[in-house]
Amino acid sequence: MDKTINVLNELLVDIFNNILIIEQRALSGEEFKDLSITEIHTIEAIGINEARTMSEVAKDLKITVGTLTTAISNLVKKGYVERKRLEEDKRVVLIQLTKKGKLVYRIHDKFHKDMIKAIIKGLSQEQEQILVYSLKNLNDFFKSKYNIEINGKNRLNLKLKV
């Protein structure tokens, strides 16, 4: 049992660190070196489909509209996002990805899909179910032990229980 715990701990730490390193390396390529991980996740929250309001995206990211405004201003300057006001109600600001922003979205999405495919490659259906069950248990532990809330876009908002 102790050996299993040690091996699992080492694997989880390595996997977490590797994902962060790989995402950072993907960003350091010439084309997208001007983006941070946070900006990538903002692009992900905006989504690739129709324009969304600032309020919707801020809610998904669990940040204030003011904080999002700063991030969006930077992404607009860099050419990844476009912003426009509704004609009917000038208070409502819509944001959507530009062609360049959609490319980043697709590349990031492909990274995640490839990662999942690699994880389940060669597993039987029963093994896949065990993996899903185990990861769900881990996620439930984090949510209950550390009071983590997950929003609609799978962004984590950590609130430690004291």
C-alpha positions in Angstrom: 0.0 0.0 0.0 2.8 2.5 0.9 4.5 1.7 -2.4 1.3 2.4 -4.3 0.8 5.7 -2.5 4.3 6.8 -3.3 4.1 5.8 -7.0 0.7 7.5 -7.4 2.0 10.7 -5.6 5.0 10.8 -7.9 2.9 10.2 -11.0 0.4 12.9 -10.1 3.0 15.5 -9.4 5.0 14.6 -12.6 1.8 14.8 -14.7 0.7 18.1 -13.3 4.2 19.6 -13.8 4.5 18.1 -17.3 1.2 19.6 -18.4 2.3 23.1 -17.2 5.7 22.8 -18.9 4.1 21.5 -22.2 1.5 24.3 -22.2 4.2 26.9 -21.5 6.5 25.5 -24.3 3.6 25.6 -26.8 3.3 29.3 -26.0 6.9 30.0 -26.4 6.8 29.2 -30.1 7.2 32.2 -32.4 3.6 32.6 -33.3 2.1 32.8 -29.8 4.9 33.8 -27.5 3.0 36.9 -26.6 0.4 34.9 -24.7 0.4 33.8 -21.0 -1.4 30.7 -19.8 -4.0 32.9 -18.2 -4.6 34.6 -21.5 -5.0 31.2 -23.2 -7.6 30.2 -20.6 -9.4 33.5 -21.2 -9.5 32.7 -24.9 -10.8 29.2 -24.0 -13.5 30.7 -21.9 -14.6 33.1 -24.7 -15.1 30.1 -26.9 -15.0 29.6 -30.6 -18.7 30.1 -31.4 -20.8 33.2 -31.1 -19.9 36.4 -29.4 -20.4 36.4 -25.6 -21.0 39.2 -23.1 -18.2 40.3 -20.8 -20.4 39.4 -17.9 -20.9 35.8 -19.1 -17.1 35.2 -19.6 -16.3 36.9 -16.2 -18.8 34.7 -14.5 -17.3 31.5 -16.1 -13.8 32.6 -15.1 -15.0 33.6 -11.6 -13.5 37.0 -11.9 -14.9 40.5 -11.9 -15.8 42.3 -15.1 -13.2 44.9 -14.3 -10.5 42.2 -14.1 -11.7 40.7 -17.4 -11.7 44.2 -19.0 -8.0 44.5 -18.4 -7.3 41.1 -19.8 -9.5 41.7 -22.8 -7.9 45.0 -23.6 -4.5 43.2 -23.8 -6.0 40.5 -26.0 -7.6 43.1 -28.3 -4.2 44.9 -28.6 -2.5 41.6 -29.5 -5.2 40.8 -32.1 -6.8 37.7 -30.5 -10.1 39.2 -29.5 -12.5 41.8 -30.8 -14.9 43.8 -28.7 -18.1 45.6 -29.7 -21.0 47.2 -27.9 -24.6 46.2 -28.6 -26.5 48.8 -30.7 -29.7 48.2 -28.6 -27.9 48.6 -25.2 -24.5 50.3 -25.2 -23.9 49.1 -21.7 -23.5 45.5 -23.0 -20.1 44.6 -24.4 -19.7 41.6 -26.6 -16.4 39.8 -27.2 -15.4 37.2 -29.7 -12.3 35.6 -31.0 -10.6 36.9 -34.1 -9.2 34.4 -36.7 -5.9 34.5 -34.7 -7.7 33.9 -31.4 -9.7 30.9 -33.0 -6.4 29.4 -34.1 -5.0 29.6 -30.5 -8.3 28.1 -29.3 -8.1 25.2 -31.7 -4.4 24.4 -31.0 -5.0 24.5 -27.2 -8.1 22.3 -27.6 -6.2 19.8 -29.8 -3.5 19.6 -27.1 -6.1 18.6 -24.5 -7.8 16.1 -26.8 -4.5 14.5 -27.8 -3.6 14.2 -24.1 -6.9 12.4 -23.3 -6.5 10.1 -26.3 -3.0 9.2 -25.2 -4.3 8.4 -21.7 -7.0 6.0 -22.8 -5.1 4.4 -25.7 -4.9 0.7 -25.2 -7.3 0.6 -22.3 -10.2 -1.7 -22.2 -13.7 -0.2 -21.6 -13.5 -1.5 -18.0 -10.1 0.2 -17.5 -11.4 3.4 -18.9 -14.3 3.3 -16.4 -11.9 2.6 -13.5 -9.7 5.6 -14.6 -12.8 7.9 -14.8 -14.0 6.6 -11.4 -10.6 7.2 -9.9 -10.1 10.7 -11.3 -13.7 11.6 -10.2 -12.8 10.4 -6.7 -9.7 12.6 -6.7 -11.7 15.6 -8.0 -14.4 15.1 -5.4 -11.7 14.9 -2.7 -10.3 18.3 -3.8 -13.7 19.9 -4.0 -14.8 18.7 -0.5 -11.4 19.0 1.3 -10.4 22.4 -0.1 -13.9 23.8 -1.0 -13.1 24.1 -4.7 -15.9 25.3 -6.9 -15.9 24.5 -10.6 -17.8 26.8 -13.0 -19.3 26.0 -16.4 -16.0 26.1 -18.2 -14.0 23.9 -15.7 -12.1 26.8 -14.2 -11.2 26.2 -10.6 -11.8 28.8 -7.9 -10.0 27.7 -4.7 -11.4 28.7 -1.4 -9.6 27.0 1.5 -11.6 25.8 4.4 -10.2 27.2 7.7 
